[in-house]
Amino acid sequence: MIAEDTDQGHQNDAVWALNLDSKKLTRIMTGVYGSEMTGLSVVPNLNGFGYIFAAVQHPFQETDQNMLQDKNELSGYIGYVGHFPVLK
């Protein structure tokens, strides 16, 4: 798992899953403009399921401030992917 914080190549930072066998990256989460993906956590077993959590930090702050349309969008966000079978 890779939580991205870059301004190179695209405007939205992302969380990526790296397949260690094929070396292929798969984007599994994307943040909003000018934010960074952070707080990446893998929870292998929560009530019988696995989850991946990440946070969107400081949306519209690093770049793309002109994309902000509503001051309420300045809040951070927490998201998750799942549920999966229990992760080992």
N, C-alpha and C positions, 0 to 999 in steps of 0.2 A: 504494500500500500504506500502511495506517495501523495502527500498533501503539497500542492504546488503554490508557490508565491513568486510569480514572474511577471514581467511586462514585455516579454519577448515572444513574438509570433502570434499572439491572440490576446483579447481583452479580458476574458473571463478565466480566472484561475480555476483549477479543477482538482479533484481527487482521482488518482489513477490506480488501477490494479495491474500489477506486473506479473505475467505468467512466467515463472522461473524456468520452465522447460522451453517454451517457444520464444521467450524474450519479447512477447507482444504486450503492448500497453493497451488497456481498455479504460476509457473514461467512465466513471461511475457516478460522479457528482460534479456540478458546476456552480460556481459562485456568481454573484451579480457583478456589474461593472465596478472597477476600482476596489474590489475587496481582495482578501486573501483567504485561502482555505487553511484552517488550523484546527487544533484539538482533535486530531484523528485518533479514534479509538476503535478497537475491535473487541466486541464482547462475545466470547465464544459460546456462552450458555446463559441466557436469561429466560427463565421459565421454560426451558426446553427448546429454545431457538437461538441462533446466532444473529448478530447485528453489527453493522459498521456505522459509526457516528462520526460526524465532522461539524465544524462550526464555520460560518461565514463571518469574518471579522472586518470591521470598518468599511461597509459598502459605500461606494462612490467617493471614497476619501483619497486614495492614492492617485487615481486617474479618472477620467470620464465624469468629472463633476457636472459637466453640462448635460449628462443623461438623467440626472436626478429630477424627477417630476413632482415628488411629494416628500416633504421633510420626514414623514413617518417611515420612509424607506431607509433612513439612516441607522436603524436598529440592526444589530447583529442577528444572525439566525442559526439555529441548530437543525441539522437534518440527519436522516438515517436511511440506510439501505437494508432491507431485510423484510421479512424473516427468512432465515436459512435454516437448514438442519444444523444441529449443534456442530460448531466448528472445532476441529481438533488441532 
